[in-house]
Amino acid sequence: MSKKHVSRRQFLNYTLTGVGGFMAAGMLMPMVRFAVDPVLQKEAGGDFIATPQKVAEITEVPTRVDFSFTQKDAWYESEMTNSAWVYKNANGEIVALSPTCKHLGCTVDWNSDKANPEHFYCPCHGGLYKKDGTNVPGTPPTAPLDVYPIKEKDGLLYLGKAEPRKKEA
């Protein structure tokens, strides 16, 4: 056994330094984790969300497709439901349009205005869109409907995040 004696003052200094170090580590660890954690997170498997719509059942008539996904906001997760108008164009390509009117954000419906058949109609202010989602001049919307990027996997339709498109001349 060592014959070296530790004075009371040295013992108190060692003890306070150790306790202070533990307290500082306790305060710094959450900050370090906050900075490093996003780097260590695995990326999601993609930004596309599965819909219940089978690709083989899509026709030339726009059909409303509702789909759900989990949205994570910091520590809070919530189930979100979104919609799209899906149809095949003249070339046989699948088109998925956002149902949100570009005027005030109301929801548009297909073929619901008797005066303007074969158009998307916004009941809030009488906005009209053609079947391809472009806005009809002289009506309140000033931009075309947003378009969802699409993918097909296992016979089902997958939709990405709706993206605005440029006005057609």
C-alpha positions as a Markdown table, in Angstrom:
| # | Residue | x | y | z |
|---|---|---|---|---|
| 1 | Met | 0.0 | 0.0 | 0.0 |
| 2 | Ser | 1.2 | 3.5 | -0.9 |
| 3 | Lys | 2.3 | 5.8 | 1.9 |
| 4 | Lys | 1.4 | 8.9 | 0.0 |
| 5 | His | -1.2 | 10.9 | 1.8 |
| 6 | Val | -3.9 | 13.0 | 0.1 |
| 7 | Ser | -4.8 | 16.2 | 2.0 |
| 8 | Arg | -8.4 | 17.2 | 2.5 |
| 9 | Arg | -8.0 | 20.0 | 0.1 |
| 10 | Gln | -6.6 | 17.8 | -2.7 |
| 11 | Phe | -9.4 | 15.2 | -2.1 |
| 12 | Leu | -12.0 | 18.0 | -2.4 |
| 13 | Asn | -10.3 | 19.4 | -5.6 |
| 14 | Tyr | -10.3 | 15.9 | -7.2 |
| 15 | Thr | -13.9 | 15.2 | -6.2 |
| 16 | Leu | -15.2 | 18.6 | -7.4 |
| 17 | Thr | -13.3 | 18.2 | -10.7 |
| 18 | Gly | -14.7 | 14.7 | -11.3 |
| 19 | Val | -18.3 | 15.8 | -10.5 |
| 20 | Gly | -17.9 | 18.9 | -12.7 |
| 21 | Gly | -16.6 | 16.7 | -15.5 |
| 22 | Phe | -19.6 | 14.4 | -15.3 |
| 23 | Met | -22.0 | 17.4 | -15.2 |
| 24 | Ala | -20.3 | 19.0 | -18.2 |
| 25 | Ala | -20.5 | 15.7 | -20.1 |
| 26 | Gly | -24.2 | 15.3 | -19.2 |
| 27 | Met | -24.9 | 18.8 | -20.7 |
| 28 | Leu | -22.7 | 18.3 | -23.8 |
| 29 | Met | -23.9 | 14.9 | -24.8 |
| 30 | Pro | -27.4 | 16.0 | -26.0 |
| 31 | Met | -25.8 | 18.8 | -28.0 |
| 32 | Val | -23.3 | 16.4 | -29.6 |
| 33 | Arg | -26.0 | 13.9 | -30.3 |
| 34 | Phe | -28.2 | 16.6 | -31.8 |
| 35 | Ala | -25.4 | 17.6 | -34.2 |
| 36 | Val | -24.3 | 14.0 | -35.1 |
| 37 | Asp | -27.6 | 12.1 | -35.1 |
| 38 | Pro | -28.9 | 13.3 | -38.5 |
| 39 | Val | -25.7 | 12.1 | -40.1 |
| 40 | Leu | -26.1 | 8.6 | -38.6 |
| 41 | Gln | -29.8 | 8.3 | -39.6 |
| 42 | Lys | -30.5 | 5.9 | -42.4 |
| 43 | Glu | -32.1 | 7.4 | -45.4 |
| 44 | Ala | -35.7 | 6.4 | -46.2 |
| 45 | Gly | -36.2 | 3.8 | -48.9 |
| 46 | Gly | -37.4 | 6.6 | -51.2 |
| 47 | Asp | -39.8 | 9.4 | -51.4 |
| 48 | Phe | -42.5 | 7.4 | -53.2 |
| 49 | Ile | -45.6 | 6.3 | -51.4 |
| 50 | Ala | -47.6 | 3.2 | -52.3 |
| 51 | Thr | -51.3 | 3.8 | -53.3 |
| 52 | Pro | -54.0 | 1.1 | -53.4 |
| 53 | Gln | -54.5 | 1.9 | -57.1 |
| 54 | Lys | -53.5 | -1.0 | -59.5 |
| 55 | Val | -51.8 | 0.3 | -62.6 |
| 56 | Ala | -53.8 | -2.1 | -64.8 |
| 57 | Glu | -57.1 | -0.5 | -63.6 |
| 58 | Ile | -56.2 | 3.1 | -64.6 |
| 59 | Thr | -58.4 | 4.4 | -67.5 |
| 60 | Glu | -58.7 | 7.6 | -69.5 |
| 61 | Val | -61.2 | 8.9 | -67.0 |
| 62 | Pro | -59.6 | 10.7 | -64.1 |
| 63 | Thr | -60.2 | 8.8 | -60.9 |
| 64 | Arg | -59.6 | 10.1 | -57.4 |
| 65 | Val | -57.0 | 8.0 | -55.5 |
| 66 | Asp | -56.6 | 8.4 | -51.8 |
| 67 | Phe | -53.4 | 7.3 | -50.1 |
| 68 | Ser | -52.0 | 7.4 | -46.6 |
| 69 | Phe | -48.5 | 7.8 | -45.2 |
| 70 | Thr | -46.8 | 8.4 | -41.9 |
| 71 | Gln | -45.3 | 11.9 | -41.5 |
| 72 | Lys | -42.6 | 12.4 | -39.0 |
| 73 | Asp | -42.1 | 15.9 | -37.5 |
| 74 | Ala | -39.3 | 15.8 | -35.0 |
| 75 | Trp | -40.5 | 13.3 | -32.4 |
| 76 | Tyr | -44.1 | 13.4 | -33.4 |
| 77 | Glu | -45.5 | 10.9 | -36.0 |
| 78 | Ser | -48.9 | 11.3 | -37.6 |
| 79 | Glu | -50.9 | 9.5 | -40.2 |
| 80 | Met | -51.6 | 11.7 | -43.2 |
| 81 | Thr | -54.1 | 11.2 | -46.0 |
| 82 | Asn | -53.6 | 12.7 | -49.4 |
| 83 | Ser | -55.3 | 12.5 | -52.8 |
| 84 | Ala | -54.5 | 12.5 | -56.5 |
| 85 | Trp | -56.5 | 12.5 | -59.7 |
| 86 | Val | -55.0 | 9.7 | -61.8 |
| 87 | Tyr | -55.7 | 8.8 | -65.5 |
| 88 | Lys | -54.0 | 7.7 | -68.7 |
| 89 | Asn | -53.4 | 10.4 | -71.4 |
| 90 | Ala | -53.8 | 9.9 | -75.1 |
| 91 | Asn | -50.3 | 8.4 | -75.3 |
| 92 | Gly | -51.1 | 5.8 | -72.7 |
| 93 | Glu | -48.9 | 7.5 | -70.1 |
| 94 | Ile | -50.1 | 7.7 | -66.5 |
| 95 | Val | -50.8 | 11.2 | -65.2 |
| 96 | Ala | -51.3 | 12.0 | -61.5 |
| 97 | Leu | -52.5 | 15.5 | -60.6 |
| 98 | Ser | -52.8 | 17.2 | -57.2 |
| 99 | Pro | -56.4 | 18.0 | -56.3 |
| 100 | Thr | -55.4 | 21.3 | -54.7 |
| 101 | Cys | -56.5 | 24.4 | -56.6 |
| 102 | Lys | -53.7 | 26.9 | -57.2 |
| 103 | His | -56.0 | 29.9 | -56.5 |
| 104 | Leu | -56.8 | 29.5 | -52.8 |
| 105 | Gly | -56.1 | 25.8 | -52.0 |
| 106 | Cys | -59.6 | 24.4 | -52.3 |
| 107 | Thr | -60.1 | 20.8 | -53.6 |
| 108 | Val | -61.0 | 20.4 | -57.3 |
| 109 | Asp | -63.4 | 17.7 | -58.6 |
| 110 | Trp | -63.5 | 16.1 | -62.0 |
| 111 | Asn | -66.6 | 16.7 | -64.1 |
| 112 | Ser | -68.7 | 18.2 | -61.3 |
| 113 | Asp | -69.7 | 21.4 | -63.0 |
| 114 | Lys | -72.6 | 20.8 | -65.4 |
| 115 | Ala | -71.8 | 24.0 | -67.4 |
| 116 | Asn | -68.2 | 22.8 | -68.0 |
| 117 | Pro | -68.1 | 19.0 | -68.5 |
| 118 | Glu | -64.8 | 17.2 | -68.8 |
| 119 | His | -63.0 | 19.8 | -66.7 |
| 120 | Phe | -61.6 | 19.9 | -63.2 |
| 121 | Tyr | -63.8 | 22.4 | -61.2 |
| 122 | Cys | -63.0 | 24.3 | -58.1 |
| 123 | Pro | -66.3 | 25.2 | -56.2 |
| 124 | Cys | -64.7 | 27.9 | -54.1 |
| 125 | His | -64.4 | 30.6 | -56.8 |
| 126 | Gly | -65.4 | 28.8 | -60.1 |
| 127 | Gly | -61.9 | 27.8 | -61.1 |
| 128 | Leu | -61.5 | 25.6 | -64.1 |
| 129 | Tyr | -58.7 | 23.3 | -65.3 |
| 130 | Lys | -58.5 | 21.2 | -68.4 |
| 131 | Lys | -58.1 | 17.4 | -68.2 |
| 132 | Asp | -54.3 | 17.8 | -68.4 |
| 133 | Gly | -54.3 | 20.1 | -65.3 |
| 134 | Thr | -53.6 | 23.4 | -67.2 |
| 135 | Asn | -55.7 | 26.3 | -66.0 |
| 136 | Val | -58.4 | 27.7 | -68.2 |
| 137 | Pro | -57.7 | 31.4 | -69.0 |
| 138 | Gly | -60.2 | 33.9 | -67.5 |
| 139 | Thr | -60.8 | 31.8 | -64.4 |
| 140 | Pro | -59.3 | 32.4 | -61.0 |
| 141 | Pro | -56.4 | 29.9 | -61.0 |
| 142 | Thr | -53.2 | 31.5 | -62.3 |
| 143 | Ala | -51.2 | 28.3 | -62.5 |
| 144 | Pro | -51.7 | 24.6 | -63.6 |
| 145 | Leu | -52.3 | 21.9 | -61.0 |
| 146 | Asp | -49.3 | 20.3 | -59.5 |
| 147 | Val | -48.1 | 16.9 | -60.8 |
| 148 | Tyr | -47.1 | 13.9 | -58.9 |
| 149 | Pro | -44.1 | 11.9 | -60.1 |
| 150 | Ile | -45.1 | 8.3 | -60.5 |
| 151 | Lys | -43.6 | 4.8 | -60.3 |
| 152 | Glu | -45.0 | 1.4 | -60.9 |
| 153 | Lys | -43.9 | -1.4 | -58.6 |
| 154 | Asp | -45.5 | -4.9 | -58.2 |
| 155 | Gly | -48.5 | -3.7 | -60.3 |
| 156 | Leu | -49.3 | -0.8 | -57.9 |
| 157 | Leu | -49.0 | 2.9 | -58.4 |
| 158 | Tyr | -46.5 | 4.8 | -56.3 |
| 159 | Leu | -46.6 | 8.6 | -56.0 |
| 160 | Gly | -43.8 | 11.0 | -55.1 |
| 161 | Lys | -44.2 | 14.5 | -53.7 |
| 162 | Ala | -46.4 | 16.8 | -55.8 |
| 163 | Glu | -44.3 | 19.3 | -57.9 |
| 164 | Pro | -45.4 | 22.5 | -59.6 |
| 165 | Arg | -45.1 | 22.7 | -63.3 |
| 166 | Lys | -44.5 | 25.6 | -65.6 |
| 167 | Lys | -47.4 | 27.3 | -67.4 |
| 168 | Glu | -47.9 | 26.2 | -70.9 |
| 169 | Ala | -47.8 | 29.0 | -73.5 |
